[in-house]
Amino acid sequence: MPDFSRALSQRLLHSLPTVAGILILNFLLLQQVPGDAVDIMAGEAGGATVESMAAMRQAYGMDGSLFERLHAYLANLLQGNLGVSPRFNAPVTTLILERLPNSLFLVMSGLLLAVVSGIAIGTVMAAFAGRLPDRLLSLLNLVLYSTPGFWIGLLLILLFSVHLGWLPANGHASIGVELNGLAWLKDRAWYAVLPTITVATFFIAVYARLTRAAMLEVKDLDFIRTARAKGLHPARITVRHTLRNALLPVSTMAGVHFAALFGGAAVTETVFGWPGLGRLTLDAVMTRDFNLLLGILLFSSFVVVVVNILIDLLQQWLDPRTRTS
């Protein structure tokens, strides 16, 4: 455990320049976008005086030159202050922390479902390579791979919510009911079933094909033949030797796909009314709320960096040859 903590802290320290570079680049790019939150609010109000708009820009730190704004933003950031959202008139940190757990729960549960299901399906496909189960599962993977996620979400709502009435179609928790303990967890999980399946479908097909290919590549290597010659049970050979080595490419892609899921969950959150960072990001973009958008990008970058570091450490555990001094 001390070695793990030391490796994690070292990688986090080394990743800070990357996160800082992403933050500065995003800040400079957003400053090139025409308009700001004050323009949007003035348009929605039907008009505003030049003086009132200038006062609002000063209040939200939008006045001054580009480098003055960047310096002020970085100075506030070092104090743990991400600024105030002009749109919501609330601290950016508060808005993000209210939505971040929902997004993390959706992405992590979807990725976990995709990895577990994909590995299980891929293992069966590899065991029956070229035979009927492999062909049927390959057809299922093709359907999952080629169908848009939002369309699968709408079909799931139509079937399980509208026609069967088994699962809720919108939201993330029951409204007007105070729940605690297991009842609270069950309620949240019940609302997360359809969004989680929607998020996972595409990646189930990806991991299934990846696991199948990796296991077929590994199963004829020397150490697998040696295990067979020793008389080990086929199931033990598959789980302890073949599958463990086949997990290396799967774990690599899981880190990449986490970033894709975290950044692309906005469509799923919109379809199911899930209050996550994806919908908040869309609101920030549409209203030119750059303070909020920068905060979301900063948190997202940090979360993705941490997850990729954990994936890297997992790979070192799966294959000690990848460890460095």
Secondary structure, DSSP 8 states (H G I E B T S, - for coil): -HHHHHHHHHHHHHHHHHHHHHHHHHHHHHTTSS--HHHHHHHHHT---HHHHHHHHHHTT--S-HHHHHHHHHHHHHTT---EETTTTEEHHHHHHHHHHHHHHHHHHHHHHHHHHHHHHHHHHHHTTTSHHHHHHHHHHHHHHHS-HHHHHHHHIIIIIIIS--S--S-SS-TT----HHHHHHHHHHHHHHHHHHHHHHHHHHHHHHHHHHHHHHTTSHHHHHHHHTT--HHHIIIIIIIHHHHHHHHHHHHHHHHHHHHHTHHHHHHHT--SHHHHHHHHHHTT-HHHHHHHHHHHHHHHHHHHHHHHHHHHHH-GGG---
